[in-house]
Amino acid sequence: MAQVTVRQTGSPIRRTKDQRATLAGLGLNRLGRVSVLEDTPSVRGMIAKVHHLVEVLETK
C-alpha cells in the first residue's frame, strides 16, 4: 500500500483541541517530528484538517 511522509512544521499552541488531537492521531507531537503513514482517505482528511501545521514530504 502507498505511504505518505508528514513533518510537523507548526506549533499546536493556541490551536483548538480537535487540531491537537488530529496531530496526535498522525503521530506528531513536536516540531520537526516526521511520521510515515498509510495513504488512506482518512489520513488524507486528517492532513487536510491541519494542513497549516504540517508539510507532506513525499508519497510512495
JOPE-V931662 format. One record per residue. N is the residue number from 0. BURIAL is 1 if it has 9 or more other C-alpha atoms within 8 Angstrom, else 0. Layout:
[[N/BURIAL] [N/BURIAL]]
//
This chain:
[[0/0] [1/0] [2/1] [3/1] [4/1] [5/1] [6/1] [7/1] [8/1] [9/0] [10/0] [11/0] [12/0] [13/0] [14/0] [15/0] [16/0] [17/0] [18/1] [19/1] [20/0] [21/1] [22/1] [23/1] [24/0] [25/1] [26/0] [27/1] [28/0] [29/0] [30/1] [31/0] [32/1] [33/1] [34/1] [35/0] [36/1] [37/1] [38/1] [39/0] [40/0] [41/0] [42/1] [43/1] [44/0] [45/1] [46/1] [47/0] [48/0] [49/1] [50/0] [51/0] [52/1] [53/1] [54/1] [55/1] [56/0] [57/0] [58/1] [59/0]]
//
